[in-house]
Amino acid sequence: MTAKIVVVGSFNMDLTSYMPRLPRPGETLHGTRFQTGPGGKGSNQAVAAARLGADVTFVGRVGTDIFADNAFQIWNSENINTRYVIRDPENPTGVAPIWVEESTAQNAIVVILGANAALTRQDIDNAAEAIARADILVAQLETDLDATGYALRLAKQSNVRTILNPAPAAALSDEMIANADILTPNETELEILSRQSLDNIDGAARSLIRRDDQIVIVTLGAGGAQIITGRNSTNVPAIQVQPVDTTGAGDAFTGALAVALGEGQDLSEAARFANTAAGICVTRHGTAPSMPSRAEVDALISK
């Protein structure tokens, strides 16, 4: 079956610089390469889901500038439904300057949200029909938090399964957390959200659980993914790859997880599918352009 995914989220134009190492405060370094490309956690997750075969609808805001034109180009090329994307005449499209350390593939990112921060409850209401028809609603924290929380609530009222990628980490209300069936933080985000040491990842994750049926999946990079419920904790190993750019890995994981669950895969299978998509993603430069196809993921899983 084809998964129907609604992504409420952000688009940012990525402005990526590659360098031998990340600079210290006050230091100027020569980089080796610069590129621009479509990004934003929401858009990346939508692209990931679309390339993996899902029917994807995107809900968000961009400006009226050339970066917004770039956003629609990639969405149209991936057959993503953009009926509920607003072109905001008052706010620019979001941007994300990114620094990538070539020797380790680690990165540092600054996000300027622009139009993403102007998303409203009315924008969500306009997409209510699409949300109600979805198998999965996916959200992150690069758009207005009130509107994002409202989208999660609306989805739950329509009995739609919800995934919240709590990134970048921010203070969240109990209601917003409770309306997420699955949370997908990485280790840094888990530490910020839980305000607990990661000496006990299970305990930190369980501090976010507000309902008996809630699930936290902590992405651990080369350590795979840890699936944590109120009672159990299971590790799903990562695939072994040589990373060149880890920037879009979490987005590949969340988008792929939504597709697998929307198709009816069980949680362990879905996490394995998501790990594989993320593993392929980090072997390529960029964010949205690095998202793998369904054929690539299926072929690697079959091995």
Secondary structure, 3 states (H helix, E strand, C coil): CCCEEEEECCCEEEEEEEECCCCCCCCCCCCCEEEEEEECHHHHHHHHHHHCCCEEEEEEEECCCHHHHHHHHHHHHCCCEEEEEEECCCCCCEEEEEEEECCCCCEEECCECHHHHHCCHHHHHHCHHHHHHCCEEEECCCCCHHHHHHHHHHHHHCCCEEEECCCCCCCCCHHHHHCCCEECCEHHHHHHHHCCCHHHHHHHHHCCCCCCCCEEEEECHHHCEEEECCCCEEEECCCCCCCCCCCCHHHHHHHHHHHHHHCCCCHHHHHHHHHHHHHHHCCCCCCHHHCCCHHHHHHHHHC
